[in-house]
Amino acid sequence: MKTENQQHRLDKIAAGMVCSILCCIAAWQVEVHRLLLIKKKGIDPSKPSNPNDPNQIIPMSTFWLLPQFNLLGLMDALAVEGLQEFVDNHVTKSMKSYGKLFSDCVLGFGNIFSMRCILLIRTWFKDVINNSHLDRYFLALAMLGLVFFCIYVFCVLPKYAHMEAPSEDLELEDVLEDGVRDLTESKDVLEDGVRDLTEAENVLEDGVRDLTETEDLLEDGVRDLTESLPSRRNSSSFQWRKVLTVISVARHLYPPLKKGQQHSRLKSE
């Protein structure tokens, strides 16, 4: 069913291009018929037409324009709408609002190309419509439309005829893949956080263990200091006794040393 709908949209575009070619052909034939009537009636094509002069009135009804404008309306209804449906069918739901803009962009490029063609054949357009060659212009447009139609049939149709449109299941699958990817990334971040928390807990346990060992060492040091206090008191008293002995010896030796220094000074003098 999707392939049939796709082929239906492509057929609508092809039918619109055919209507465009027929529109240009109809306009070409109407202009040829109008120029023949001008020649038959002997109207001077270099002079502007005067509606008040009965000799310059062309015996031709405005209903001659009806076929080409009907074909132009069919072209707009088929090709433009088919192009918009084709774009809407090949994009996701969030991009469907741009289908009309894309079809208008394609038509804008066509208008630019048409204006360039007019500049190339500007010698066909004169100040007076009876002296212009609008028949050649419409024929050139019909030939260009035929060339583009052949390109569309032999290049575009074989490529897109059997291409399935992206379904909503594919769009939901893409959303689901994005969600799974985000969930996996969140899981990795959570695992990294748990790993960091475990490492911090191990570091805290090591710090508590080191603090306990330091506390035990401190208790052992206090115990050893308490046990060694009596011996330290005895050793300090022994040291004081040695200091007092040295002082007493120095006091007894100081006068003779002083006299010896004075005697040596007198000799030197």
Number of C-alpha atoms within 10 A of each C-alpha: 7 14 14 12 15 20 18 15 23 24 18 21 26 21 18 26 23 20 23 25 25 20 24 24 20 22 24 22 17 18 20 16 14 18 21 12 15 18 11 10 14 11 17 13 16 13 13 13 17 10 10 8 8 8 12 18 14 16 9 11 7 6 7 16 13 12 15 21 15 13 20 19 15 19 24 17 14 23 24 21 19 22 22 21 20 23 20 19 20 17 17 16 13 8 11 16 12 13 20 16 12 15 19 14 12 12 13 12 11 12 12 11 12 13 12 12 14 14 12 10 14 13 10 15 16 13 10 12 14 20 16 18 18 19 21 15 20 20 18 17 20 22 15 13 19 17 11 13 21 13 12 16 14 10 11 13 15 11 10 15 17 13 13 15 19 14 15 11 9 12 15 11 12 12 12 12 12 12 12 12 12 12 12 12 12 12 12 12 12 12 12 12 12 12 12 12 12 12 12 12 12 12 12 12 12 12 12 12 12 12 12 12 12 12 12 12 12 12 12 12 12 12 11 11 12 10 11 11 11 11 9 12 11 10 12 12 11 11 12 11 12 11 11 11 12 11 12 10 10 11 10 10 11 10 11 9 10 10 11 10 11 10 10 10 10 8 7 6 5
